[in-house]
Amino acid sequence: MIPRNLALILVVALTLACFGCGNSNAIKVSGRLLRAGQPYVPPAGQRVVVTLYVVDAKDASGKAIPAQEPFQAYYDPKDGTFVVPGPDGYGIPPGKYRISIFQGLTQEGQSKAPKQHKGNSRKAPVINRETDFLEGLFGPTTSPIVREVTQGAELIVDLDKESPAAKQAAKQAQMEKRKREQQSGD
């Protein structure tokens, strides 16, 4: 049996030893989402989800992190800012990331959205929580927004400046999809 004082000393020593644990190369990432040069605040009843996907990054041991590994950001709809705390709260590894932005309904917005088509019109789509009001322009694999994450850098994303490239990338992806479908149908 271990004496109580020795057990207490052991617990304190282990706690102090792990105090510095975590990813030693992690960077706390912050940024701002803009539209028309102003902080982007989504309309009432809508939310914004910002996610960084690995393009090229390495962990503290130098091992490559798998491409498309997601790191969720916390977005503040009041001022258009976001932070990426990383999985353990210490940040994310430096490297190149694709920034995905999704704008959808909040629960409140969902309750006010039309549940079905009105009348005989089938042209208007049904809107639900999975509806992306940015039309997939900044998706996990289609977003043209790729940034290098370095210590102390703030990520500035201006949706107006990024939209033309996003629309071109979405058009290209759609053309490639049609081409694959045509080839598979032959």
Backbone as ProteinMPNN parsed JSONL, in Angstrom:
{"seq_chain_A": "MIPRNLALILVVALTLACFGCGNSNAIKVSGRLLRAGQPYVPPAGQRVVVTLYVVDAKDASGKAIPAQEPFQAYYDPKDGTFVVPGPDGYGIPPGKYRISIFQGLTQEGQSKAPKQHKGNSRKAPVINRETDFLEGLFGPTTSPIVREVTQGAELIVDLDKESPAAKQAAKQAQMEKRKREQQSGD", "coords_chain_A": {"N_chain_A": [[0.832, -1.178, 0.0], [0.523, 2.217, -0.859], [1.755, 5.046, 0.794], [-0.32, 7.806, 1.759], [0.712, 10.456, 1.404], [2.776, 10.023, -0.441], [1.312, 9.106, -2.636], [-0.171, 11.412, -3.204], [1.895, 13.169, -3.901], [2.805, 11.864, -6.189], [0.563, 12.105, -7.917], [0.446, 14.921, -8.197], [2.966, 15.371, -9.411], [2.677, 13.964, -11.834], [0.606, 15.421, -12.963], [1.826, 17.945, -13.266], [3.854, 17.208, -15.031], [2.411, 16.611, -17.319], [1.42, 19.061, -17.882], [2.538, 20.632, -19.864], [1.838, 19.187, -22.041], [0.55, 18.417, -25.308], [0.196, 19.588, -28.689], [3.193, 20.614, -29.811], [3.84, 22.206, -31.971], [1.578, 23.565, -32.555], [-0.704, 26.064, -33.72], [-2.571, 28.823, -32.788], [-5.298, 29.751, -34.517], [-6.855, 32.515, -36.011], [-9.396, 34.523, -37.577], [-11.134, 36.565, -40.037], [-14.252, 36.957, -41.589], [-15.389, 38.485, -44.438], [-17.617, 40.611, -46.307], [-18.226, 42.702, -48.955], [-16.185, 44.236, -47.938], [-16.768, 44.527, -45.267], [-17.309, 43.157, -41.922], [-18.734, 39.944, -42.118], [-22.001, 39.265, -41.453], [-24.373, 36.909, -41.03], [-27.748, 36.669, -42.412], [-30.724, 36.992, -40.349], [-31.773, 34.014, -38.76], [-30.03, 32.368, -40.054], [-26.916, 30.546, -40.204], [-23.316, 30.386, -40.076], [-20.76, 28.189, -41.006], [-17.443, 27.561, -40.578], [-14.719, 25.779, -41.763], [-11.485, 24.411, -41.711], [-9.618, 22.568, -43.98], [-7.091, 20.19, -44.3], [-4.514, 20.659, -46.613], [-1.779, 20.508, -46.961], [0.057, 19.657, -44.357], [1.962, 19.07, -41.364], [2.3, 17.089, -38.389], [3.489, 17.564, -34.96], [5.559, 15.708, -34.778], [6.485, 15.616, -37.312], [5.161, 14.054, -39.065], [3.071, 13.615, -41.883], [-0.146, 15.032, -42.057], [-3.235, 13.569, -42.827], [-4.652, 14.424, -46.007], [-7.472, 16.538, -46.384], [-8.257, 16.391, -43.738], [-10.373, 17.621, -41.281], [-10.671, 20.749, -39.518], [-12.58, 22.311, -37.321], [-13.93, 25.572, -37.045], [-14.821, 28.133, -34.678], [-17.341, 30.296, -35.202], [-18.186, 33.68, -34.918], [-21.122, 35.191, -35.212], [-21.771, 37.808, -34.691], [-19.69, 39.586, -35.203], [-18.292, 38.595, -37.356], [-15.932, 37.17, -36.97], [-13.634, 34.391, -36.529], [-12.28, 31.529, -34.813], [-9.926, 28.88, -34.687], [-9.671, 26.332, -32.713], [-8.509, 23.821, -32.698], [-8.209, 20.228, -32.151], [-7.556, 19.703, -29.466], [-7.626, 22.115, -28.236], [-5.296, 23.593, -28.319], [-4.63, 24.617, -30.755], [-3.831, 24.367, -34.303], [-1.687, 22.447, -36.52], [0.969, 24.154, -38.32], [0.7, 24.967, -41.814], [-0.722, 24.298, -45.088], [-4.054, 25.039, -45.86], [-7.404, 24.39, -46.958], [-10.143, 26.516, -47.002], [-13.35, 26.085, -46.008], [-16.667, 27.216, -46.34], [-19.846, 27.268, -45.112], [-23.193, 28.207, -45.342], [-26.118, 28.063, -43.703], [-29.421, 27.257, -42.431], [-30.436, 28.204, -39.113], [-31.766, 26.542, -36.192], [-34.008, 28.006, -35.523], [-34.447, 29.378, -37.918], [-34.992, 27.208, -39.545], [-37.449, 26.371, -38.555], [-39.076, 28.347, -39.554], [-38.884, 28.103, -42.263], [-40.253, 27.191, -45.507], [-42.073, 24.167, -45.575], [-42.821, 22.578, -47.649], [-43.417, 22.554, -51.231], [-45.366, 25.202, -52.52], [-48.604, 25.224, -53.901], [-48.784, 24.234, -57.341], [-46.222, 24.552, -58.163], [-43.067, 23.328, -58.825], [-40.646, 24.335, -59.081], [-39.383, 25.928, -57.146], [-36.983, 25.215, -54.742], [-37.074, 23.017, -51.873], [-36.298, 24.229, -48.722], [-33.985, 23.457, -46.254], [-32.1, 22.5, -43.269], [-29.754, 21.565, -44.416], [-29.419, 23.004, -46.681], [-27.283, 24.968, -48.561], [-26.698, 28.247, -48.618], [-24.71, 29.536, -49.901], [-24.389, 28.109, -52.082], [-22.664, 25.921, -52.378], [-20.257, 26.929, -53.226], [-18.003, 27.256, -51.69], [-17.16, 24.748, -50.764], [-15.88, 21.728, -49.066], [-14.137, 20.432, -50.885], [-14.241, 22.018, -53.097], [-13.78, 24.711, -52.624], [-12.028, 27.628, -53.5], [-10.448, 28.897, -51.753], [-7.48, 28.846, -50.361], [-5.121, 28.83, -47.886], [-1.994, 29.613, -46.323], [-1.154, 28.675, -43.146], [0.371, 30.264, -40.578], [2.38, 31.104, -37.691], [0.894, 33.611, -35.776], [-0.442, 34.768, -37.919], [-3.34, 36.296, -39.269], [-6.268, 35.107, -40.707], [-7.845, 36.399, -43.442], [-10.817, 36.462, -45.092], [-12.471, 37.408, -47.835], [-15.523, 37.227, -49.067], [-16.627, 38.355, -51.4], [-14.4, 38.84, -53.021], [-13.47, 36.269, -53.344], [-15.553, 34.901, -54.559], [-15.775, 34.966, -57.549], [-13.688, 33.203, -58.356], [-14.539, 30.94, -57.009], [-16.971, 30.399, -58.273], [-16.043, 29.8, -60.83], [-14.496, 27.511, -60.263], [-16.523, 25.783, -59.35], [-18.055, 25.547, -61.664], [-16.197, 24.29, -63.351], [-15.852, 21.865, -61.959], [-18.417, 20.822, -62.231], [-18.537, 20.46, -65.01], [-16.533, 18.516, -65.337], [-17.691, 16.416, -63.924], [-19.95, 15.865, -65.506], [-18.631, 15.001, -67.792], [-17.36, 12.666, -66.872], [-19.641, 11.173, -66.283], [-20.724, 10.885, -68.851], [-18.707, 9.392, -70.051], [-18.805, 7.046, -68.553], [-21.24, 6.146, -69.313], [-20.919, 5.323, -71.883]], "CA_chain_A": [[0.0, 0.0, 0.0], [1.295, 3.444, -0.994], [1.338, 6.054, 1.765], [-1.138, 8.872, 1.188], [1.55, 11.582, 0.976], [3.48, 9.616, -1.643], [0.311, 9.068, -3.702], [-0.472, 12.795, -3.536], [3.064, 13.7, -4.613], [2.8, 11.237, -7.513], [-0.502, 12.724, -8.706], [0.876, 16.286, -8.504], [4.083, 15.275, -10.358], [2.143, 13.57, -13.14], [-0.167, 16.554, -13.464], [2.782, 18.946, -13.72], [4.563, 16.67, -16.192], [1.518, 16.696, -18.475], [0.95, 20.425, -18.053], [3.02, 21.113, -21.153], [1.455, 18.272, -23.106], [-0.187, 19.016, -26.408], [0.929, 19.691, -29.928], [4.167, 21.677, -29.604], [3.909, 23.121, -33.109], [0.221, 24.042, -32.811], [-0.891, 27.502, -33.881], [-3.947, 29.287, -32.59], [-5.671, 30.44, -35.747], [-8.036, 33.376, -35.966], [-9.627, 35.146, -38.863], [-12.333, 37.373, -40.232], [-15.014, 36.713, -42.8], [-15.869, 39.782, -44.898], [-18.405, 40.752, -47.539], [-18.221, 44.133, -49.28], [-15.189, 44.867, -47.082], [-17.273, 44.635, -43.895], [-17.497, 41.848, -41.282], [-19.923, 39.274, -42.639], [-22.993, 38.855, -40.465], [-25.425, 36.24, -41.806], [-29.118, 37.13, -42.145], [-31.422, 36.357, -39.218], [-32.24, 32.657, -39.036], [-28.994, 31.609, -40.761], [-25.65, 30.35, -39.493], [-22.138, 30.167, -40.91], [-19.837, 27.18, -40.484], [-16.125, 27.676, -41.203], [-13.898, 24.605, -41.494], [-10.223, 24.342, -42.434], [-9.282, 21.207, -44.401], [-5.663, 20.063, -44.586], [-3.993, 20.439, -47.96], [-0.419, 20.038, -46.709], [0.476, 20.022, -43.0], [2.628, 18.001, -40.614], [2.119, 17.192, -36.944], [4.697, 17.921, -34.205], [6.624, 14.736, -35.025], [6.88, 15.71, -38.712], [4.343, 13.135, -39.863], [2.051, 14.298, -42.68], [-1.543, 14.876, -41.639], [-3.986, 13.188, -44.032], [-5.357, 15.481, -46.741], [-8.891, 16.703, -46.088], [-8.527, 16.326, -42.29], [-11.07, 18.875, -40.963], [-10.513, 21.458, -38.255], [-13.756, 23.178, -37.214], [-13.744, 26.887, -36.435], [-15.953, 28.73, -33.978], [-17.65, 31.534, -35.907], [-18.99, 34.625, -34.149], [-21.955, 35.894, -36.186], [-21.948, 39.218, -34.339], [-18.634, 40.429, -35.772], [-17.661, 37.95, -38.504], [-14.625, 36.589, -36.653], [-13.614, 32.968, -36.206], [-11.062, 30.95, -34.245], [-9.808, 27.435, -34.894], [-8.963, 25.906, -31.51], [-7.874, 22.51, -32.857], [-8.918, 19.165, -31.419], [-7.285, 19.703, -28.027], [-7.675, 23.481, -27.737], [-3.987, 24.247, -28.416], [-4.434, 25.142, -32.095], [-3.633, 23.379, -35.366], [-0.323, 22.496, -37.054], [1.159, 25.071, -39.447], [0.63, 24.316, -43.106], [-1.646, 24.82, -46.082], [-5.419, 24.595, -45.59], [-8.529, 24.869, -47.774], [-11.154, 27.055, -46.102], [-14.716, 25.792, -46.444], [-17.657, 28.056, -45.673], [-21.219, 26.821, -45.33], [-24.198, 29.078, -44.731], [-27.394, 27.36, -43.671], [-30.426, 27.717, -41.471], [-30.382, 27.856, -37.7], [-32.995, 25.829, -35.829], [-35.089, 28.993, -35.614], [-34.688, 29.585, -39.344], [-35.6, 25.976, -40.069], [-38.869, 26.326, -38.178], [-39.801, 29.328, -40.355], [-38.717, 27.793, -43.694], [-41.373, 26.428, -46.073], [-41.9, 22.724, -45.415], [-43.063, 21.922, -48.935], [-43.722, 23.473, -52.323], [-46.73, 25.74, -52.482], [-49.33, 25.093, -55.165], [-48.268, 23.253, -58.29], [-44.858, 24.9, -58.555], [-41.989, 22.437, -58.38], [-39.394, 25.01, -59.398], [-38.757, 26.418, -55.929], [-36.486, 24.097, -53.934], [-37.404, 22.961, -50.454], [-35.157, 24.717, -47.954], [-33.84, 22.813, -44.95], [-30.825, 22.812, -42.597], [-28.625, 21.179, -45.261], [-29.349, 23.924, -47.814], [-26.154, 25.891, -48.484], [-27.064, 29.485, -49.289], [-23.566, 29.939, -50.717], [-24.518, 27.217, -53.234], [-21.534, 24.997, -52.488], [-19.09, 27.583, -53.827], [-16.851, 27.162, -50.797], [-17.248, 23.418, -50.171], [-14.633, 21.112, -48.597], [-13.228, 20.084, -51.988], [-14.384, 22.964, -54.204], [-13.437, 26.078, -52.251], [-10.749, 28.094, -54.021], [-9.747, 29.621, -50.684], [-6.405, 28.051, -49.771], [-4.222, 29.736, -47.178], [-0.89, 29.095, -45.519], [-1.356, 29.025, -41.74], [1.643, 30.454, -39.891], [2.258, 31.702, -36.365], [0.54, 35.017, -35.687], [-1.163, 35.278, -39.097], [-4.793, 36.324, -39.215], [-6.834, 34.743, -42.0], [-8.887, 37.318, -43.89], [-11.53, 35.87, -46.22], [-13.476, 38.319, -48.377], [-16.366, 36.404, -49.94], [-16.803, 39.009, -52.693], [-13.185, 38.643, -53.818], [-13.294, 34.834, -53.592], [-16.686, 34.345, -55.304], [-15.543, 34.64, -58.961], [-12.878, 31.982, -58.45], [-15.374, 29.83, -56.536], [-17.934, 30.087, -59.326], [-15.296, 29.145, -61.906], [-14.146, 26.164, -59.791], [-17.755, 24.987, -59.325], [-18.407, 25.279, -63.065], [-15.228, 23.301, -63.825], [-16.175, 20.587, -61.312], [-19.658, 20.327, -62.835], [-18.189, 19.992, -66.357], [-15.794, 17.263, -65.179], [-18.653, 15.404, -63.501], [-20.712, 15.488, -66.702], [-17.728, 14.261, -68.681], [-17.219, 11.309, -66.293], [-20.928, 10.48, -66.457], [-20.84, 10.528, -70.254], [-17.738, 8.312, -70.318], [-19.261, 5.812, -67.915], [-22.448, 5.719, -70.017], [-20.534, 4.796, -73.206]], "C_chain_A": [[0.879, 1.244, 0.0], [0.802, 4.441, 0.054], [0.614, 7.214, 1.06], [-0.298, 10.037, 0.667], [2.275, 11.261, -0.321], [2.524, 9.581, -2.838], [-0.035, 10.491, -4.166], [0.677, 13.426, -4.324], [3.112, 13.141, -6.032], [1.761, 11.877, -8.429], [-0.095, 14.132, -9.126], [1.999, 16.263, -9.537], [3.592, 14.908, -11.761], [1.343, 14.708, -13.773], [0.765, 17.627, -14.008], [3.537, 18.482, -14.958], [3.712, 16.793, -17.447], [1.052, 18.11, -18.76], [1.366, 20.996, -19.397], [2.65, 20.198, -22.293], [0.634, 18.999, -24.156], [0.711, 19.117, -27.611], [1.876, 20.876, -29.836], [4.269, 22.628, -30.784], [2.546, 23.726, -33.438], [0.157, 25.565, -32.832], [-2.356, 27.827, -33.622], [-4.292, 30.168, -33.785], [-6.909, 31.288, -35.508], [-8.196, 34.027, -37.332], [-10.893, 35.961, -38.878], [-12.948, 37.019, -41.569], [-15.653, 38.044, -43.195], [-16.772, 39.634, -46.118], [-18.546, 42.257, -47.746], [-17.282, 44.892, -48.337], [-15.586, 44.994, -45.622], [-17.367, 43.25, -43.266], [-18.802, 41.219, -41.758], [-20.788, 38.763, -41.499], [-24.124, 38.201, -41.251], [-26.807, 36.798, -41.471], [-29.719, 36.386, -40.95], [-31.923, 34.982, -39.639], [-31.236, 31.814, -39.794], [-27.72, 31.565, -39.937], [-24.54, 30.159, -40.511], [-21.258, 29.146, -40.21], [-18.539, 27.311, -41.28], [-15.307, 26.463, -40.781], [-12.628, 24.703, -42.323], [-9.914, 22.886, -42.713], [-7.813, 21.17, -44.812], [-5.433, 19.868, -46.081], [-2.596, 19.858, -47.817], [0.022, 20.547, -45.338], [1.093, 18.803, -42.325], [2.397, 18.209, -39.122], [3.464, 17.494, -36.28], [5.852, 16.969, -34.455], [7.103, 14.76, -36.476], [6.115, 14.786, -39.634], [3.256, 13.925, -40.598], [0.659, 13.998, -42.134], [-2.332, 14.538, -42.904], [-4.71, 14.379, -44.669], [-6.841, 15.414, -46.398], [-9.241, 16.515, -44.611], [-9.174, 17.652, -41.883], [-10.711, 19.43, -39.586], [-11.615, 22.516, -38.202], [-13.394, 24.489, -36.535], [-14.992, 27.26, -35.651], [-16.174, 30.1, -34.611], [-18.538, 32.407, -35.033], [-19.824, 35.456, -35.124], [-22.157, 37.381, -35.872], [-20.922, 40.114, -35.019], [-17.861, 39.776, -36.917], [-16.297, 37.344, -38.231], [-14.758, 35.09, -36.397], [-12.268, 32.593, -35.603], [-11.107, 29.448, -34.494], [-8.997, 26.895, -33.721], [-8.181, 24.604, -31.688], [-8.555, 21.497, -31.971], [-8.702, 19.187, -29.906], [-7.259, 21.105, -27.429], [-6.371, 24.236, -27.83], [-3.738, 24.856, -29.784], [-4.276, 24.011, -33.102], [-2.204, 23.496, -35.894], [-0.199, 23.526, -38.185], [1.086, 24.292, -40.753], [-0.381, 24.988, -44.005], [-3.015, 24.188, -45.867], [-6.395, 25.191, -46.602], [-9.617, 25.313, -46.794], [-12.532, 26.84, -46.72], [-15.675, 26.655, -45.639], [-19.04, 27.587, -46.097], [-22.139, 27.805, -44.646], [-25.538, 28.387, -44.837], [-28.316, 27.941, -42.627], [-30.068, 27.335, -40.037], [-31.64, 27.046, -37.396], [-34.196, 26.763, -35.934], [-35.451, 29.243, -37.076], [-35.371, 28.395, -39.984], [-37.09, 25.94, -39.755], [-39.711, 27.3, -38.996], [-39.736, 29.034, -41.856], [-39.926, 27.028, -44.214], [-41.093, 24.931, -45.99], [-42.079, 21.969, -46.733], [-43.346, 22.982, -49.981], [-45.16, 23.958, -52.197], [-47.363, 25.607, -53.862], [-48.73, 24.011, -56.047], [-46.83, 23.514, -58.686], [-43.855, 23.923, -57.954], [-40.633, 23.088, -58.615], [-38.662, 25.48, -58.143], [-38.28, 25.24, -55.087], [-36.968, 24.175, -52.489], [-36.143, 23.384, -49.698], [-35.147, 24.012, -46.61], [-32.456, 23.129, -44.386], [-29.599, 22.448, -43.436], [-28.477, 22.094, -46.475], [-28.202, 24.904, -47.594], [-26.505, 27.14, -49.294], [-25.903, 30.073, -50.089], [-23.419, 29.006, -51.928], [-23.305, 26.321, -53.456], [-20.28, 25.61, -53.076], [-17.833, 27.423, -52.982], [-16.864, 25.832, -50.051], [-15.89, 22.853, -49.787], [-13.643, 20.763, -49.714], [-13.271, 21.102, -53.122], [-13.964, 24.386, -53.874], [-12.085, 26.471, -52.842], [-9.906, 28.797, -52.951], [-8.747, 28.679, -50.023], [-5.421, 29.035, -49.156], [-3.141, 28.955, -46.434], [-1.117, 29.594, -44.092], [0.009, 29.077, -41.069], [1.39, 31.149, -38.56], [1.928, 33.185, -36.472], [-0.231, 35.572, -36.874], [-2.664, 35.235, -38.872], [-5.301, 36.014, -40.621], [-7.971, 35.704, -42.326], [-9.511, 36.696, -45.133], [-12.62, 36.845, -46.641], [-14.292, 37.543, -49.406], [-16.565, 37.034, -51.315], [-15.587, 38.787, -53.592], [-13.001, 37.179, -54.2], [-14.387, 34.251, -54.48], [-16.415, 34.066, -56.777], [-14.722, 33.366, -59.148], [-13.69, 30.772, -58.02], [-16.369, 29.422, -57.61], [-17.248, 29.37, -60.482], [-14.932, 27.718, -61.51], [-15.367, 25.255, -59.775], [-18.179, 24.611, -60.738], [-17.487, 24.2, -63.634], [-15.537, 21.927, -63.238], [-17.434, 19.98, -61.926], [-19.38, 19.783, -64.237], [-17.45, 18.658, -66.289], [-16.726, 16.128, -64.773], [-19.475, 14.923, -64.69], [-19.871, 14.633, -67.646], [-17.549, 12.831, -68.185], [-18.485, 10.505, -66.481], [-21.112, 10.038, -67.905], [-19.904, 9.369, -70.607], [-18.2, 7.0, -69.723], [-20.512, 5.259, -68.61], [-22.141, 5.117, -71.381], [-20.241, 3.326, -73.188]], "O_chain_A": [[1.852, 1.33, 0.75], [-0.4, 4.663, 0.195], [0.912, 7.544, -0.088], [-0.577, 10.554, -0.414], [2.384, 12.113, -1.202], [2.899, 9.988, -3.938], [-0.175, 10.744, -5.362], [0.446, 14.136, -5.303], [3.428, 13.868, -6.974], [2.05, 12.16, -9.592], [-0.27, 14.502, -10.287], [1.982, 17.073, -10.463], [4.045, 15.479, -12.753], [1.407, 14.921, -14.984], [0.528, 18.164, -15.09], [3.828, 19.287, -15.843], [4.24, 17.054, -18.528], [0.37, 18.352, -19.756], [0.619, 21.765, -20.002], [3.106, 20.409, -23.417], [0.092, 20.074, -23.901], [1.886, 18.757, -27.54], [1.429, 22.022, -29.786], [4.739, 23.754, -30.62], [2.381, 24.338, -34.494], [0.851, 26.254, -32.083], [-3.258, 27.188, -34.166], [-3.656, 31.194, -34.025], [-7.878, 30.847, -34.889], [-7.262, 34.075, -38.133], [-11.624, 36.044, -37.891], [-12.244, 36.809, -42.557], [-16.365, 38.66, -42.402], [-16.691, 38.652, -46.856], [-18.932, 42.99, -46.836], [-17.543, 46.041, -47.981], [-14.814, 45.517, -44.817], [-17.493, 42.26, -43.986], [-19.843, 41.876, -41.797], [-20.36, 37.938, -40.691], [-24.772, 38.867, -42.059], [-27.018, 37.334, -40.384], [-29.274, 35.295, -40.592], [-32.437, 34.811, -40.745], [-31.53, 30.673, -40.149], [-27.474, 32.424, -39.09], [-24.793, 29.814, -41.665], [-21.035, 29.213, -39.002], [-18.538, 27.187, -42.504], [-15.209, 26.153, -39.594], [-12.682, 25.04, -43.506], [-9.941, 22.056, -41.804], [-7.351, 22.016, -45.577], [-6.067, 19.03, -46.723], [-2.255, 18.86, -48.452], [0.325, 21.729, -45.178], [0.787, 17.66, -42.668], [2.308, 19.34, -38.645], [4.47, 17.663, -36.97], [7.012, 17.371, -34.357], [8.016, 14.018, -36.841], [6.378, 14.733, -40.836], [2.604, 14.79, -40.014], [0.337, 12.859, -41.796], [-2.118, 15.158, -43.946], [-5.294, 15.216, -43.982], [-7.382, 14.336, -46.152], [-10.423, 16.483, -44.267], [-8.587, 18.709, -42.113], [-10.481, 18.687, -38.631], [-11.584, 23.495, -38.949], [-12.639, 24.506, -35.563], [-16.084, 26.763, -35.926], [-15.296, 30.962, -34.561], [-19.526, 31.933, -34.472], [-19.286, 36.337, -35.795], [-22.664, 38.125, -36.711], [-21.223, 41.254, -35.374], [-16.879, 40.341, -37.399], [-15.569, 37.031, -39.173], [-15.84, 34.588, -36.092], [-11.254, 33.248, -35.846], [-12.172, 28.832, -34.51], [-7.769, 26.987, -33.725], [-7.278, 24.319, -30.902], [-9.383, 21.853, -31.133], [-9.564, 18.741, -29.149], [-6.914, 21.277, -26.26], [-6.32, 25.41, -27.462], [-2.736, 25.547, -29.971], [-4.551, 22.85, -32.799], [-1.573, 24.541, -35.731], [-1.156, 23.745, -38.927], [1.378, 23.097, -40.789], [-0.842, 26.097, -43.732], [-3.136, 22.973, -45.713], [-6.242, 26.33, -47.044], [-9.967, 24.578, -45.871], [-12.835, 27.343, -47.802], [-15.527, 26.811, -44.427], [-19.357, 27.521, -47.284], [-21.9, 28.197, -43.504], [-26.039, 28.152, -45.937], [-28.033, 28.975, -42.021], [-29.478, 26.285, -39.785], [-32.492, 26.884, -38.27], [-35.269, 26.359, -36.381], [-36.629, 29.31, -37.426], [-36.224, 28.55, -40.858], [-37.898, 25.527, -40.588], [-40.922, 27.115, -39.124], [-40.459, 29.654, -42.637], [-40.563, 26.294, -43.459], [-39.989, 24.485, -46.304], [-41.559, 20.868, -46.908], [-43.496, 24.161, -49.662], [-46.053, 23.202, -51.814], [-46.71, 25.856, -54.875], [-48.231, 22.999, -55.556], [-46.269, 22.759, -59.48], [-43.805, 23.722, -56.741], [-39.594, 22.472, -58.378], [-37.433, 25.43, -58.095], [-39.072, 24.359, -54.75], [-37.233, 25.255, -51.96], [-35.044, 22.932, -50.019], [-36.159, 23.969, -45.91], [-31.722, 23.935, -44.958], [-28.513, 22.971, -43.189], [-27.506, 21.971, -47.221], [-28.149, 25.589, -46.573], [-26.596, 27.083, -50.52], [-26.097, 31.006, -50.869], [-22.457, 29.101, -52.69], [-22.963, 26.001, -54.595], [-19.332, 24.892, -53.394], [-16.721, 27.453, -53.509], [-16.61, 25.789, -48.847], [-14.859, 23.426, -50.137], [-12.432, 20.8, -49.496], [-12.429, 21.059, -54.019], [-13.807, 25.198, -54.786], [-11.108, 25.735, -52.705], [-8.788, 29.236, -53.22], [-9.122, 27.821, -49.223], [-4.947, 29.955, -49.821], [-3.339, 27.824, -45.99], [-1.255, 30.796, -43.864], [0.716, 28.072, -40.997], [0.319, 31.711, -38.333], [2.608, 33.928, -37.179], [-0.637, 36.734, -36.849], [-3.196, 34.255, -38.348], [-4.827, 36.585, -41.603], [-8.941, 35.809, -41.576], [-8.817, 36.434, -46.114], [-13.575, 37.08, -45.9], [-13.801, 37.241, -50.493], [-16.663, 36.311, -52.307], [-15.736, 38.57, -54.795], [-12.442, 36.877, -55.254], [-14.177, 33.208, -55.098], [-16.797, 32.994, -57.246], [-15.036, 32.544, -60.009], [-13.551, 29.694, -58.598], [-16.588, 28.231, -57.834], [-17.809, 28.434, -61.053], [-15.044, 26.806, -62.329], [-15.27, 24.084, -60.142], [-18.613, 23.485, -60.982], [-17.951, 23.293, -64.326], [-15.488, 20.927, -63.954], [-17.511, 18.767, -62.119], [-19.931, 18.749, -64.614], [-17.711, 17.766, -67.095], [-16.564, 14.998, -65.234], [-19.677, 13.722, -64.867], [-20.358, 13.66, -68.221], [-17.58, 11.889, -68.976], [-18.438, 9.316, -66.795], [-21.602, 8.937, -68.16], [-20.271, 8.477, -71.371], [-18.007, 5.946, -70.328], [-20.811, 4.069, -68.515], [-23.0, 4.469, -71.978], [-19.907, 2.751, -74.224]]}, "name": "protein", "num_of_chains": 1, "seq": "MIPRNLALILVVALTLACFGCGNSNAIKVSGRLLRAGQPYVPPAGQRVVVTLYVVDAKDASGKAIPAQEPFQAYYDPKDGTFVVPGPDGYGIPPGKYRISIFQGLTQEGQSKAPKQHKGNSRKAPVINRETDFLEGLFGPTTSPIVREVTQGAELIVDLDKESPAAKQAAKQAQMEKRKREQQSGD"}
